Amino acid sequence: MAAQDVLGQTARLASSSALLQVLFRVVTFGLNAFTLRYLSRELIGVVNVRLTLLYSTVVFLAREAFRRACLSGSAKRNWTKTINLLWLTVPLGVFWSLILGLVWLHLLEVPDPSVVPHYQAGVVAFGLSAIIELLGEPFWVLAQAHLFVRLKVIAESLSVVSKCILTVTLVILYPHWGLYIFSLAQLLYVSVLVMCYVIYFVMFLGSPEATKKSFPVARVKALLPSFVEDETFVNWKEARLTWSFFKQSFLKQILTEGERYVMTFLNVLNFGDQGVYDIVNNLGSLVARFIFLPIEESFYVFFAKVLERGKTVKDQKQDDVAMAANVLELLLKLVLLIGLTITVFGYAYSQLALDIYGGSMLSSGTGPDLLRCYSLYVLFLAVNGVTECFTSALMCKEEVDRYNFVMLALSFIFLCISYFLTHWYGSVGFILANCFNMGIRIAHSTHYIHHYFRESTHRPLTGLLPSPALLLVYILSAVVTAFSEVLFCCDKGWMARLVHISTGALCLAATLVTMFCTETKLIHFVRSQ
């Protein structure tokens, strides 16, 4: 497949994934607002922090390394061996579910049954849901490698909608069920997700469309583990790369979910405060993650397909290098501008957003400061997602191993900083520690990118430099909206709030107009792709 075709399909995959993330975040956003009126903060804290952490940890440790390794390189490979390797995620998931389930049940603080009923059933259900989702991993990787955009959109949309409908129904009818509600909804979510992929491939394989596309897997039976006579069970090159990524993914999970681990294992916040933190965290990431995560996932596939892992820039096809450098520069510019916009306007509108969303329970206390700090954290998330997806796609096994040592040291420093900052600044300390963590990871990735392109004429890191005129507009907008918040928000009535909102809208409009006038290359890229 030509690099230009890969870019077009990758852009469509990123766009579709972004729409999915909008759906996920809006559903979570709406569910939190809804359940706050029926259930306690403590119950929401246990579900969204404690149990979700169990599920995400099992899934991440069991499959992340396999995804990274099996999506590297061309889609033309020995798919029998790749599928065999991917099925190893299931026993690995069973192992992690058993080990972590015992930790969650016997070593961590158990919530008060009168406030959070059926905790043990919740742990079992969320651990089981992780195993069920891993049963669909070979199907997911095969679809992702061949850029089946529509399948991903339909499967994940149906699963989220099903989960939402069941949750709302049970919360209204049986609020006393407690964690049973979220356990059943989680099991339904993963079951629908896996069944969508299975049903699609059962219908697709052997069809005229599959034959026309020369799809590398001909029968459904080929999607199951199988031995080939006189050949190894797996591709050992992929297996060794998986092991390298596994060591990195273990550390990356600590860095990604570090604050939740500190909350869970060190008890620095009670379950009610954890619930408020998670609600603010979901609100803060509502806009950020639905754009940045799909870009990272989709363009990792693009860079891995266009450039060969482990080769220097001189040994690559120069047309592909030019395209990859150009795409990287524009992606950096895109996420930087989105991050700056959220940081600038998020500061002055955090308290108003929380007051509208959850009332005084969220807008008083540390809630507004949490969301303001999160607005800054979004900027770090934006840049790190793109720089790290490029380095992950290009690093050879030895470079991945070296990076693992960096991540190990960073994990230890991050956990220590999280613990101390939380004791000094409360839940705000978590976000400050995350900013430090992302800053170090960005520094490593940008150093790698600079070193990779130093022997070429391409300088993709210039994408991190916005135009001076646009930077000036951002500064003026920050000052004007901050003064507007002091004068009009948030206890002076709805007319004052509307003035504050109008001020922000005018500043945002000025920012967007300046962006369209000064970043013409970026605007053309977004429109064309």
LUMDO-188372 format. One line per field, with one value per residue (C-alpha): x, y, z; residue number from 0; residue in one letter. Coordinates in nm, 2 decimals, padded with zeros to 4 digits. Example, Ala and Ser with C-alpha at 12.3 -4.5 7.8 and 13.67 -1.06 7.14 Angstrom:
BEGIN
east c(01.23, 01.37) .
north c(-00.45, -00.11) .
up c(00.78, 00.71) .
nugu c(0, 1) .
baza c(A, S) .
END
This chain:
BEGIN
east c(00.00, 00.14, 00.23, -00.02, -00.30, -00.19, -00.20, -00.55, -00.69, -00.50, -00.66, -01.00, -00.93, -00.82, -01.13, -01.36, -01.18, -01.21, -01.59, -01.59, -01.40, -01.65, -01.93, -01.74, -01.66, -02.01, -02.17, -01.93, -02.00, -02.37, -02.37, -02.17, -02.41, -02.70, -02.57, -02.47, -02.84, -02.91, -02.59, -02.33, -01.99, -01.83, -02.00, -01.89, -01.54, -01.51, -01.64, -01.45, -01.13, -01.09, -01.27, -01.19, -00.83, -00.84, -01.00, -00.76, -00.45, -00.54, -00.62, -00.32, -00.07, -00.21, -00.24, -00.06, 00.28, 00.12, -00.06, 00.26, 00.46, 00.20, 00.10, 00.46, 00.57, 00.37, 00.03, 00.19, 00.33, 00.27, -00.06, -00.09, 00.21, 00.09, -00.26, -00.10, 00.10, -00.21, -00.40, -00.14, -00.31, -00.59, -00.39, -00.19, -00.52, -00.64, -00.31, -00.33, -00.70, -00.64, -00.33, -00.48, -00.82, -00.68, -00.49, -00.81, -01.01, -00.76, -00.49, -00.67, -00.91, -01.27, -01.54, -01.82, -02.09, -02.36, -02.23, -02.08, -02.26, -02.14, -01.78, -01.66, -01.90, -01.77, -01.41, -01.49, -01.71, -01.45, -01.17, -01.39, -01.48, -01.11, -01.07, -01.38, -01.24, -00.91, -01.09, -01.14, -00.78, -00.68, -00.99, -00.91, -00.55, -00.64, -00.90, -00.67, -00.38, -00.61, -00.77, -01.13, -01.27, -01.64, -01.61, -01.44, -01.70, -02.00, -01.86, -01.75, -02.06, -02.30, -02.11, -02.11, -02.48, -02.57, -02.38, -02.53, -02.89, -02.85, -02.68, -02.95, -03.23, -03.08, -02.99, -03.35, -03.52, -03.28, -03.04, -03.00, -02.82, -02.50, -02.20, -02.42, -02.54, -02.20, -02.08, -02.36, -02.31, -01.94, -02.00, -02.25, -02.01, -01.73, -01.96, -02.12, -01.78, -01.63, -01.94, -01.94, -01.58, -01.65, -01.98, -01.81, -01.52, -01.75, -01.95, -01.65, -01.41, -01.47, -01.69, -01.63, -01.52, -01.25, -01.13, -01.13, -00.91, -00.68, -00.73, -00.46, -00.69, -00.93, -01.13, -01.27, -01.08, -00.76, -00.84, -00.79, -00.45, -00.30, 00.03, 00.20, 00.42, 00.79, 00.74, 00.76, 00.43, 00.50, 00.72, 01.01, 01.11, 00.76, 00.78, 01.10, 00.97, 00.66, 00.87, 01.05, 00.73, 00.58, 00.86, 00.79, 00.41, 00.43, 00.61, 00.39, 00.08, 00.22, 00.29, -00.04, -00.26, -00.01, -00.25, -00.51, -00.25, -00.15, -00.51, -00.58, -00.28, -00.18, -00.53, -00.43, -00.79, -01.12, -01.36, -01.58, -01.28, -01.17, -01.52, -01.49, -01.14, -01.26, -01.56, -01.33, -01.08, -01.35, -01.47, -01.12, -01.04, -01.37, -01.23, -00.87, -00.88, -01.13, -00.88, -00.54, -00.59, -00.73, -00.45, -00.19, -00.34, -00.40, -00.08, 00.12, 00.00, 00.08, 00.44, 00.50, 00.38, 00.56, 00.90, 01.09, 01.17, 01.53, 01.66, 01.83, 01.68, 01.93, 01.83, 01.46, 01.29, 01.34, 00.99, 00.84, 01.08, 00.96, 00.60, 00.65, 00.84, 00.57, 00.29, 00.47, 00.53, 00.17, 00.04, 00.26, 00.12, -00.24, -00.22, -00.02, -00.28, -00.56, -00.38, -00.30, -00.66, -00.78, -00.52, -00.59, -00.97, -00.99, -00.84, -01.11, -01.40, -01.33, -01.54, -01.84, -01.83, -01.82, -02.10, -02.33, -02.24, -02.25, -02.36, -02.18, -02.06, -01.81, -01.76, -01.67, -01.35, -01.07, -01.28, -01.21, -00.83, -00.83, -00.98, -00.75, -00.45, -00.59, -00.63, -00.25, -00.20, -00.39, -00.12, 00.14, -00.09, -00.13, 00.24, 00.34, 00.08, 00.22, 00.60, 00.57, 00.37, 00.64, 00.93, 00.73, 00.68, 01.05, 01.26, 01.44, 01.44, 01.77, 01.63, 01.31, 01.51, 01.71, 01.40, 01.26, 01.54, 01.44, 01.08, 01.17, 01.35, 01.07, 00.81, 00.98, 01.03, 00.67, 00.52, 00.74, 00.64, 00.27, 00.28, 00.45, 00.26, -00.07, 00.02, 00.11, -00.16, -00.43, -00.57, -00.42, -00.08, -00.17, -00.21, 00.11, 00.30, 00.14, 00.27, 00.62, 00.59, 00.47, 00.74, 01.01, 00.86, 00.83, 01.19, 01.30, 01.08, 01.18, 01.55, 01.49, 01.31, 01.58, 01.85, 01.66, 01.62, 01.96, 02.11, 01.83, 01.69, 01.36, 01.29, 00.95, 00.99, 00.93, 00.57, 00.60, 00.65, 00.32, 00.33, 00.42, 00.08, -00.11, 00.09, 00.01, -00.36, -00.35, -00.18, -00.44, -00.72, -00.59, -00.56, -00.91, -01.09, -00.92, -01.04, -01.38, -01.40, -01.31, -01.57, -01.86, -01.83, -01.98, -02.20, -02.34, -02.64, -02.70, -02.67, -02.32, -02.24, -02.37, -02.14, -01.85, -01.94, -01.98, -01.63, -01.48, -01.67, -01.53, -01.18, -01.21, -01.34, -01.04, -00.81, -00.96, -00.95, -00.58, -00.52, -00.68, -00.48, -00.13, -00.14, -00.25, -00.04, -00.20, -00.55, -00.49, -00.37, -00.68, -00.91, -00.75, -00.70) .
north c(00.00, 00.34, 00.58, 00.83, 00.57, 00.47, 00.84, 00.88, 00.57, 00.65, 01.00, 00.84, 00.60, 00.88, 01.08, 00.79, 00.70, 01.07, 01.05, 00.73, 00.90, 01.19, 00.93, 00.76, 01.08, 01.23, 00.91, 00.91, 01.28, 01.23, 00.92, 01.09, 01.38, 01.14, 00.90, 01.19, 01.25, 00.88, 00.73, 00.84, 00.99, 00.70, 00.44, 00.64, 00.67, 00.29, 00.22, 00.48, 00.45, 00.12, -00.12, 00.05, 00.05, -00.33, -00.37, -00.13, -00.28, -00.64, -00.54, -00.31, -00.56, -00.85, -00.69, -00.36, -00.51, -00.76, -00.47, -00.27, -00.56, -00.71, -00.38, -00.29, -00.33, -00.44, -00.61, -00.87, -01.13, -01.48, -01.41, -01.77, -01.71, -01.35, -01.48, -01.76, -01.49, -01.28, -01.56, -01.57, -01.25, -01.47, -01.68, -01.38, -01.19, -01.49, -01.47, -01.10, -01.12, -01.38, -01.21, -00.86, -00.98, -01.13, -00.81, -00.60, -00.84, -00.91, -00.65, -00.32, -00.14, -00.28, -00.01, 00.01, -00.24, 00.00, 00.27, 00.06, -00.28, -00.59, -00.49, -00.86, -00.92, -00.60, -00.72, -01.06, -00.90, -00.64, -00.90, -01.14, -00.85, -00.80, -01.17, -01.16, -00.85, -01.03, -01.30, -01.05, -00.94, -01.13, -00.99, -00.64, -00.64, -00.79, -00.52, -00.25, -00.37, -00.36, -00.03, -00.15, 00.18, 00.11, -00.21, -00.03, 00.25, 00.01, -00.23, 00.03, 00.25, -00.05, -00.16, 00.19, 00.25, -00.09, -00.02, 00.32, 00.20, -00.09, 00.14, 00.41, 00.15, -00.03, 00.30, 00.42, 00.09, -00.07, 00.19, -00.03, -00.29, -00.08, -00.24, -00.50, -00.23, -00.14, -00.50, -00.61, -00.31, -00.37, -00.74, -00.64, -00.38, -00.63, -00.90, -00.68, -00.55, -00.90, -01.04, -00.75, -00.84, -01.21, -01.18, -00.95, -01.18, -01.49, -01.30, -01.14, -01.43, -01.63, -01.36, -01.21, -00.89, -01.07, -01.25, -00.93, -00.76, -01.07, -01.09, -01.29, -01.51, -01.73, -01.91, -01.85, -02.15, -01.97, -01.72, -01.98, -02.10, -02.36, -02.55, -02.56, -02.87, -02.80, -02.44, -02.25, -02.17, -01.80, -01.55, -01.52, -01.18, -01.05, -01.24, -01.08, -00.74, -00.81, -00.89, -00.56, -00.37, -00.57, -00.44, -00.09, -00.13, -00.23, 00.09, 00.30, 00.18, 00.30, 00.64, 00.66, 00.55, 00.66, 00.88, 00.60, 00.35, 00.60, 00.66, 00.29, 00.16, 00.45, 00.57, 00.94, 01.03, 00.88, 00.72, 01.03, 01.25, 00.99, 01.02, 01.40, 01.37, 01.12, 01.34, 01.64, 01.42, 01.30, 01.66, 01.79, 01.52, 01.53, 01.74, 01.64, 01.26, 01.22, 01.39, 01.30, 00.92, 00.84, 01.04, 00.85, 00.51, 00.57, 00.75, 00.50, 00.26, 00.52, 00.57, 00.20, 00.12, 00.41, 00.39, 00.07, 00.01, 00.02, 00.18, 00.52, 00.80, 00.75, 00.38, 00.47, 00.56, 00.94, 01.01, 00.82, 01.01, 01.34, 01.25, 01.12, 01.43, 01.66, 01.46, 01.46, 01.84, 01.91, 01.67, 01.84, 02.18, 02.06, 01.91, 02.20, 02.45, 02.24, 02.20, 02.57, 02.66, 02.43, 02.56, 02.93, 02.91, 02.63, 02.84, 03.11, 02.88, 02.59, 02.71, 02.79, 02.45, 02.27, 02.48, 02.41, 02.04, 01.94, 02.24, 02.36, 02.00, 02.03, 02.41, 02.47, 02.34, 02.20, 02.13, 02.45, 02.43, 02.07, 02.15, 02.45, 02.23, 01.97, 02.23, 02.28, 01.90, 01.87, 02.06, 01.81, 01.52, 01.67, 01.69, 01.36, 01.16, 01.25, 01.25, 00.91, 00.75, 00.83, 00.71, 00.39, 00.31, 00.37, 00.24, -00.09, -00.36, -00.23, 00.12, 00.00, -00.19, 00.12, 00.33, 00.07, 00.17, 00.54, 00.45, 00.25, 00.54, 00.77, 00.54, 00.55, 00.93, 00.98, 00.77, 00.95, 01.29, 01.20, 01.08, 01.40, 01.65, 01.49, 01.53, 01.89, 02.00, 01.73, 01.60, 01.89, 01.72, 01.43, 01.66, 01.85, 01.51, 01.41, 01.73, 01.65, 01.29, 01.40, 01.67, 01.42, 01.18, 01.47, 01.56, 01.20, 01.17, 01.51, 01.42, 01.10, 01.28, 01.54, 01.27, 01.07, 01.35, 01.53, 01.37, 01.49, 01.83, 01.77, 01.95, 01.83, 01.97, 02.31, 02.21, 02.30, 02.67, 02.86, 03.18, 03.50, 03.66, 03.36, 03.34, 03.70, 03.64, 03.35, 03.57, 03.85, 03.60, 03.45, 03.80, 03.92, 03.60, 03.59, 03.95, 03.85, 03.56, 03.79, 04.05, 03.83, 03.48, 03.28, 03.41, 03.73, 03.58, 03.44, 03.77, 03.81, 03.45, 03.52, 03.82, 03.60, 03.34, 03.60, 03.74, 03.39, 03.33, 03.66, 03.57, 03.22, 03.36, 03.60, 03.31, 03.09, 03.37, 03.43, 03.06, 03.03, 03.33, 03.23, 02.84, 02.80, 02.48, 02.31, 02.42, 02.27, 01.94, 01.91, 01.98, 01.74, 01.45) .
up c(00.00, -00.10, 00.18, 00.06, 00.08, 00.43, 00.53, 00.39, 00.56, 00.89, 00.89, 00.85, 01.12, 01.35, 01.27, 01.34, 01.66, 01.76, 01.71, 01.92, 02.20, 02.19, 02.24, 02.52, 02.71, 02.65, 02.79, 03.09, 03.13, 03.12, 03.34, 03.61, 03.61, 03.62, 03.89, 04.12, 04.17, 04.26, 04.41, 04.66, 04.58, 04.76, 04.52, 04.22, 04.36, 04.41, 04.05, 03.86, 04.05, 04.23, 04.00, 03.67, 03.77, 03.82, 03.47, 03.29, 03.46, 03.36, 03.00, 02.96, 03.10, 02.90, 02.56, 02.52, 02.44, 02.19, 02.01, 01.97, 01.84, 01.61, 01.45, 01.37, 01.01, 00.71, 00.71, 00.49, 00.73, 00.85, 01.01, 01.15, 01.38, 01.47, 01.56, 01.77, 01.96, 02.01, 02.17, 02.45, 02.58, 02.72, 02.96, 03.05, 03.13, 03.34, 03.54, 03.60, 03.69, 03.95, 04.11, 04.11, 04.21, 04.52, 04.59, 04.55, 04.77, 05.06, 05.07, 04.99, 05.22, 05.17, 05.15, 05.41, 05.29, 05.40, 05.17, 04.89, 04.88, 04.69, 04.66, 04.62, 04.34, 04.17, 04.18, 04.03, 03.76, 03.65, 03.65, 03.44, 03.20, 03.12, 03.03, 02.80, 02.62, 02.56, 02.37, 02.09, 02.07, 01.75, 01.58, 01.69, 01.58, 01.24, 01.19, 01.30, 01.08, 00.77, 00.88, 00.91, 01.02, 01.00, 01.21, 01.50, 01.49, 01.50, 01.75, 02.01, 01.96, 02.01, 02.32, 02.48, 02.41, 02.55, 02.87, 02.90, 02.86, 03.11, 03.37, 03.35, 03.37, 03.67, 03.85, 03.82, 03.91, 04.15, 04.30, 04.61, 04.40, 04.43, 04.25, 04.09, 03.85, 03.72, 03.72, 03.49, 03.27, 03.24, 03.15, 02.88, 02.74, 02.68, 02.56, 02.29, 02.18, 02.13, 01.96, 01.71, 01.60, 01.59, 01.40, 01.14, 01.07, 01.05, 00.78, 00.61, 00.58, 00.26, 00.11, -00.24, -00.07, 00.12, -00.19, -00.39, -00.12, -00.11, 00.27, 00.43, 00.64, 00.44, 00.71, 01.05, 01.18, 01.09, 01.36, 01.63, 01.76, 01.53, 01.49, 01.15, 01.09, 01.09, 01.19, 01.52, 01.70, 01.69, 01.51, 01.76, 01.63, 01.72, 02.05, 02.15, 02.05, 02.26, 02.56, 02.52, 02.49, 02.79, 03.02, 02.89, 02.92, 03.28, 03.36, 03.12, 03.31, 03.64, 03.48, 03.30, 03.60, 03.87, 04.07, 04.08, 04.22, 04.48, 04.58, 04.58, 04.77, 04.99, 05.09, 05.06, 04.97, 05.10, 04.86, 04.84, 04.75, 04.49, 04.34, 04.31, 04.17, 03.91, 03.80, 03.76, 03.58, 03.33, 03.28, 03.22, 02.97, 02.79, 02.50, 02.53, 02.51, 02.24, 02.00, 02.13, 02.20, 01.85, 01.69, 01.89, 01.81, 01.44, 01.35, 01.54, 01.27, 01.00, 01.11, 01.17, 00.81, 00.63, 00.81, 00.90, 01.26, 01.36, 01.03, 01.02, 00.83, 00.55, 00.50, 00.45, 00.13, 00.12, -00.01, 00.28, 00.52, 00.38, 00.42, 00.77, 00.88, 00.73, 00.90, 01.23, 01.21, 01.13, 01.40, 01.66, 01.55, 01.56, 01.91, 02.04, 01.93, 02.07, 02.40, 02.43, 02.36, 02.64, 02.88, 02.82, 02.83, 03.08, 03.35, 03.35, 03.30, 03.53, 03.82, 03.60, 03.42, 03.75, 03.90, 03.60, 03.59, 03.96, 04.16, 04.47, 04.55, 04.27, 04.23, 04.59, 04.76, 04.55, 04.24, 04.04, 04.12, 04.01, 03.67, 03.62, 03.68, 03.45, 03.18, 03.19, 03.20, 02.88, 02.70, 02.82, 02.72, 02.37, 02.29, 02.46, 02.27, 01.93, 02.01, 02.20, 01.92, 01.67, 01.89, 01.98, 01.61, 01.52, 01.81, 01.76, 02.03, 02.19, 02.20, 02.36, 02.62, 02.70, 02.73, 02.98, 03.22, 03.18, 03.25, 03.55, 03.71, 03.61, 03.76, 04.10, 04.09, 03.98, 04.26, 04.52, 04.39, 04.37, 04.73, 04.87, 04.65, 04.75, 05.12, 05.06, 04.81, 04.83, 04.50, 04.30, 04.38, 04.15, 03.85, 03.92, 03.95, 03.61, 03.45, 03.57, 03.44, 03.10, 03.08, 03.13, 02.87, 02.62, 02.67, 02.59, 02.28, 02.14, 02.19, 02.00, 01.71, 01.69, 01.68, 01.42, 01.17, 01.23, 00.92, 00.70, 00.60, 00.78, 01.12, 01.23, 01.58, 01.44, 01.47, 01.84, 01.76, 01.71, 01.51, 01.72, 01.63, 01.75, 02.07, 02.14, 02.09, 02.34, 02.60, 02.56, 02.57, 02.90, 03.06, 02.94, 03.04, 03.38, 03.45, 03.33, 03.58, 03.87, 03.77, 03.66, 03.79, 03.95, 04.23, 04.06, 03.89, 03.54, 03.36, 03.49, 03.38, 03.03, 03.01, 03.12, 02.86, 02.58, 02.67, 02.63, 02.30, 02.15, 02.26, 02.12, 01.79, 01.77, 01.84, 01.57, 01.31, 01.39, 01.36, 01.02, 00.90, 01.03, 01.02, 00.66, 00.61, 00.90, 00.80, 00.45, 00.61, 00.83, 00.54, 00.30, 00.54) .
nugu c(0, 1, 2, 3, 4, 5, 6, 7, 8, 9, 10, 11, 12, 13, 14, 15, 16, 17, 18, 19, 20, 21, 22, 23, 24, 25, 26, 27, 28, 29, 30, 31, 32, 33, 34, 35, 36, 37, 38, 39, 40, 41, 42, 43, 44, 45, 46, 47, 48, 49, 50, 51, 52, 53, 54, 55, 56, 57, 58, 59, 60, 61, 62, 63, 64, 65, 66, 67, 68, 69, 70, 71, 72, 73, 74, 75, 76, 77, 78, 79, 80, 81, 82, 83, 84, 85, 86, 87, 88, 89, 90, 91, 92, 93, 94, 95, 96, 97, 98, 99, 100, 101, 102, 103, 104, 105, 106, 107, 108, 109, 110, 111, 112, 113, 114, 115, 116, 117, 118, 119, 120, 121, 122, 123, 124, 125, 126, 127, 128, 129, 130, 131, 132, 133, 134, 135, 136, 137, 138, 139, 140, 141, 142, 143, 144, 145, 146, 147, 148, 149, 150, 151, 152, 153, 154, 155, 156, 157, 158, 159, 160, 161, 162, 163, 164, 165, 166, 167, 168, 169, 170, 171, 172, 173, 174, 175, 176, 177, 178, 179, 180, 181, 182, 183, 184, 185, 186, 187, 188, 189, 190, 191, 192, 193, 194, 195, 196, 197, 198, 199, 200, 201, 202, 203, 204, 205, 206, 207, 208, 209, 210, 211, 212, 213, 214, 215, 216, 217, 218, 219, 220, 221, 222, 223, 224, 225, 226, 227, 228, 229, 230, 231, 232, 233, 234, 235, 236, 237, 238, 239, 240, 241, 242, 243, 244, 245, 246, 247, 248, 249, 250, 251, 252, 253, 254, 255, 256, 257, 258, 259, 260, 261, 262, 263, 264, 265, 266, 267, 268, 269, 270, 271, 272, 273, 274, 275, 276, 277, 278, 279, 280, 281, 282, 283, 284, 285, 286, 287, 288, 289, 290, 291, 292, 293, 294, 295, 296, 297, 298, 299, 300, 301, 302, 303, 304, 305, 306, 307, 308, 309, 310, 311, 312, 313, 314, 315, 316, 317, 318, 319, 320, 321, 322, 323, 324, 325, 326, 327, 328, 329, 330, 331, 332, 333, 334, 335, 336, 337, 338, 339, 340, 341, 342, 343, 344, 345, 346, 347, 348, 349, 350, 351, 352, 353, 354, 355, 356, 357, 358, 359, 360, 361, 362, 363, 364, 365, 366, 367, 368, 369, 370, 371, 372, 373, 374, 375, 376, 377, 378, 379, 380, 381, 382, 383, 384, 385, 386, 387, 388, 389, 390, 391, 392, 393, 394, 395, 396, 397, 398, 399, 400, 401, 402, 403, 404, 405, 406, 407, 408, 409, 410, 411, 412, 413, 414, 415, 416, 417, 418, 419, 420, 421, 422, 423, 424, 425, 426, 427, 428, 429, 430, 431, 432, 433, 434, 435, 436, 437, 438, 439, 440, 441, 442, 443, 444, 445, 446, 447, 448, 449, 450, 451, 452, 453, 454, 455, 456, 457, 458, 459, 460, 461, 462, 463, 464, 465, 466, 467, 468, 469, 470, 471, 472, 473, 474, 475, 476, 477, 478, 479, 480, 481, 482, 483, 484, 485, 486, 487, 488, 489, 490, 491, 492, 493, 494, 495, 496, 497, 498, 499, 500, 501, 502, 503, 504, 505, 506, 507, 508, 509, 510, 511, 512, 513, 514, 515, 516, 517, 518, 519, 520, 521, 522, 523, 524, 525, 526, 527, 528) .
baza c(M, A, A, Q, D, V, L, G, Q, T, A, R, L, A, S, S, S, A, L, L, Q, V, L, F, R, V, V, T, F, G, L, N, A, F, T, L, R, Y, L, S, R, E, L, I, G, V, V, N, V, R, L, T, L, L, Y, S, T, V, V, F, L, A, R, E, A, F, R, R, A, C, L, S, G, S, A, K, R, N, W, T, K, T, I, N, L, L, W, L, T, V, P, L, G, V, F, W, S, L, I, L, G, L, V, W, L, H, L, L, E, V, P, D, P, S, V, V, P, H, Y, Q, A, G, V, V, A, F, G, L, S, A, I, I, E, L, L, G, E, P, F, W, V, L, A, Q, A, H, L, F, V, R, L, K, V, I, A, E, S, L, S, V, V, S, K, C, I, L, T, V, T, L, V, I, L, Y, P, H, W, G, L, Y, I, F, S, L, A, Q, L, L, Y, V, S, V, L, V, M, C, Y, V, I, Y, F, V, M, F, L, G, S, P, E, A, T, K, K, S, F, P, V, A, R, V, K, A, L, L, P, S, F, V, E, D, E, T, F, V, N, W, K, E, A, R, L, T, W, S, F, F, K, Q, S, F, L, K, Q, I, L, T, E, G, E, R, Y, V, M, T, F, L, N, V, L, N, F, G, D, Q, G, V, Y, D, I, V, N, N, L, G, S, L, V, A, R, F, I, F, L, P, I, E, E, S, F, Y, V, F, F, A, K, V, L, E, R, G, K, T, V, K, D, Q, K, Q, D, D, V, A, M, A, A, N, V, L, E, L, L, L, K, L, V, L, L, I, G, L, T, I, T, V, F, G, Y, A, Y, S, Q, L, A, L, D, I, Y, G, G, S, M, L, S, S, G, T, G, P, D, L, L, R, C, Y, S, L, Y, V, L, F, L, A, V, N, G, V, T, E, C, F, T, S, A, L, M, C, K, E, E, V, D, R, Y, N, F, V, M, L, A, L, S, F, I, F, L, C, I, S, Y, F, L, T, H, W, Y, G, S, V, G, F, I, L, A, N, C, F, N, M, G, I, R, I, A, H, S, T, H, Y, I, H, H, Y, F, R, E, S, T, H, R, P, L, T, G, L, L, P, S, P, A, L, L, L, V, Y, I, L, S, A, V, V, T, A, F, S, E, V, L, F, C, C, D, K, G, W, M, A, R, L, V, H, I, S, T, G, A, L, C, L, A, A, T, L, V, T, M, F, C, T, E, T, K, L, I, H, F, V, R, S, Q) .
END
